[in-house]
Amino acid sequence: MELAWEEQWSVGNAMIDSEHQDLIVVVNSVEHAIRARDSLALSQAFRLLEDRIRVHFINEEKIAQAVNFPFTNNKLEHYYILKLLQHMRDELEAKNGILSEVETEHFSHFLSDLITEHILKEDMLMKPVLQTYPYDFKPG
């Protein structure tokens, strides 16, 4: 299930929106590697996803602090997502990236849902505050 950026997912900040768009591209590459049963590409794409998500979470937290947005719940969600991804990576590595059709569908939908729910449920909470700042706002 290939994801595509939708303008309605904008949280009102260029850095966060750009990183979300990038995460969608990386999720799509992970899903493509899963479907292609390419364990090397999958390993590389999954590590890239984890790295990009970590950087994204750090940047979100910096922006939230700069705009005085209460970030405790988001931070807990970030921790939870990182743990889920670690578990998923371990499971994929144990199977050498070769999944049954049912597992392929599960992981594909899981990743897509993880990213979209993160944006729509957690990050959208910051949108009203972020919209009071210039779109290109970055923490000092």
C-alpha positions in Angstrom: 0.0 0.0 0.0 2.0 3.0 -1.2 1.5 6.2 0.8 1.4 9.6 -0.8 1.6 12.9 0.9 -1.7 14.8 1.3 -1.8 18.5 1.8 -4.3 18.1 4.6 -1.5 16.4 6.6 0.4 19.6 6.9 1.0 20.7 10.5 1.9 24.2 9.6 5.7 23.9 9.9 8.0 23.5 6.9 10.6 21.3 8.7 8.0 18.9 10.2 6.0 18.7 6.9 9.2 18.0 4.9 10.3 15.3 7.3 6.9 13.7 7.2 7.1 13.7 3.4 10.5 12.1 3.6 9.3 9.5 6.1 6.5 8.5 3.7 9.1 8.0 0.9 11.2 5.8 3.2 8.2 3.8 4.4 7.3 3.1 0.8 10.8 1.9 0.2 10.6 -0.5 3.2 7.3 -1.8 1.9 8.7 -2.2 -1.6 11.7 -4.2 -0.2 9.3 -6.4 1.8 7.2 -7.2 -1.2 10.2 -7.8 -3.4 11.6 -10.2 -0.7 14.9 -8.3 -1.0 16.5 -8.8 2.5 19.5 -6.6 1.8 17.4 -3.7 0.5 14.9 -4.3 3.4 17.7 -4.1 6.0 19.1 -0.9 4.5 15.6 0.8 4.1 14.5 -0.2 7.6 17.6 1.2 9.2 17.2 4.4 7.2 13.6 4.6 8.4 14.7 4.2 12.1 17.4 6.8 11.7 15.1 9.3 10.0 12.4 8.8 12.6 14.8 9.4 15.4 16.0 12.6 13.8 12.4 13.7 13.1 11.4 13.1 16.7 14.3 15.1 18.0 13.4 18.0 15.7 9.7 17.8 16.7 10.6 18.0 20.3 12.9 21.0 19.7 10.1 22.8 17.9 7.6 22.0 20.5 9.8 23.3 23.2 10.5 26.5 21.3 6.8 27.2 20.9 5.9 26.1 24.4 3.8 23.2 23.3 3.3 20.6 26.1 5.0 17.6 24.6 4.9 14.8 27.3 2.3 12.7 25.4 4.1 13.1 22.1 7.3 12.1 23.7 5.7 8.9 25.1 4.3 8.1 21.7 7.7 8.6 20.1 9.2 6.2 22.6 6.5 3.7 21.8 7.0 4.0 18.0 10.7 3.5 18.4 10.1 0.3 20.4 7.6 -1.0 17.9 10.1 -0.4 15.1 12.8 -2.1 17.0 10.6 -5.1 17.5 9.6 -5.1 13.9 13.2 -5.0 12.7 14.1 -7.9 15.0 11.3 -9.9 13.6 12.2 -9.1 10.0 15.8 -10.0 10.6 14.9 -13.3 12.3 13.0 -14.2 9.1 15.8 -12.8 6.9 13.2 -10.5 5.4 11.2 -13.3 3.9 7.6 -13.1 4.9 4.5 -14.9 4.1 1.8 -13.1 2.1 -0.2 -12.5 5.3 2.9 -11.2 7.1 3.7 -9.0 4.1 0.3 -7.4 4.2 0.4 -7.0 8.0 3.8 -5.2 8.0 2.8 -3.1 5.0 -0.4 -1.8 6.6 1.3 -1.6 10.0 4.0 0.8 8.7 1.5 2.9 6.7 -0.8 3.2 9.7 2.0 4.0 12.1 3.1 7.0 10.0 -0.4 8.3 9.2 -1.6 7.9 12.7 1.5 9.7 14.1 0.8 12.6 11.8 -3.0 12.8 12.2 -3.3 12.0 15.9 -0.2 13.3 17.6 1.4 15.9 15.4 -1.9 17.6 14.4 -2.3 18.6 18.1 0.6 21.1 17.5 -1.0 22.6 14.4 -3.0 25.4 16.1 0.2 26.6 17.9 2.4 26.2 14.9 0.1 28.2 12.7 0.8 31.2 14.9 4.4 31.1 13.8 5.8 31.6 10.3 5.7 28.4 8.2 9.5 28.3 8.0 10.0 28.7 11.8 12.9 26.8 13.2 14.0 26.8 16.9 16.9 29.2 17.6 
